[in-house]
Amino acid sequence: MASFKVTSEIYEENRSDGDLANDSRITKINFRYPSFLLKDKNDKLEYDEDGDLIVDRVQKGTLMIEHHISTDLHLVGLQLWRGAFLLADYILSNSDLFENKTILELGSGVGFTSIIASILAKKVICTDINEGEILKLIAKNFKNNKKYIKSKVDIKEMNFLNLNWSQQFCEELKTVEIILAADVIYDDNITEGFVNTLEKLFNCNSLNIAYVALEKRFVFTLADLDSVAPMYEEFLRCIAKKNYNWTIEEIKLDFPQYFRYDRLKQMILMKIKRKF
């Protein structure tokens, strides 16, 4: 029986004549420079009489991201997904929150959001389970976009279903100030493993904040006679049944959009904090 393939919508939203590398594609991801990047330029910014940046001065950047177009479900991290773009937009829109911080990304996929975080952070720890040689792919994407990288970068394997971390890794995790995760809610077991991983990280040190981006994917079920978002609801159930001492705030999606993707109303960005 042929395996079931899934394909991200991001490919269509960023279609280009990118180069083929083995069985993957290198796509040019164009983005609009946020103001803090423009300020790094030697030339003086120009503003109109209302104090707005003159549009023709706005510069654009390009990321070269290698990714797969279609994969089996267990290899979806090899693709690009909208949640990573949403989280990247939030980082660029709130540079003061991420500047000079030690940031850990869980389920980093091809490393897109970690690359954006590395523009601002002091250090980025980029993690995923190493299926499909994804850690090598992350390293290639960092190398291909090195002109944007300002932080120290550490690429590590982390499996949500195996929390037996080495002592050395635990010590490194104690330095983390912010956790990021995008598009990691798509399977019951992985969702529960992600929740357990987040709680263990919260207990590692004084760390108490995570930003989690996802897209509610609705399906119609006969049991409910309605369209439901089963994985999003499973995520909330996992948190509730474990009675973790967390607060969850849904962030308004009214911040600037720097990347090209459909920012659908089904998209969610959560700020999760552990209460002390």
PEJOMO-V853908 format. One record per helix or strand of 2 or more residues. SS is the DSSP state (a for helix, b for strand). FROM is the first residue (numbers start at 1). TO is the last residue. Records with the same first field share a line. If there is no record, write none. Layout:
SS->FROM-TO, FROM-TO
//
This chain:
b->5-7, 20-21, 24-32, 60-67, 70-72, 102-106, 123-128, 152-157, 178-182, 209-215, 219-221, 226-228, 246-250, 267-274
a->10-13, 35-38, 55-57, 73-78, 82-93, 95-98, 112-117, 131-144, 146-148, 167-173, 188-204, 230-242
//
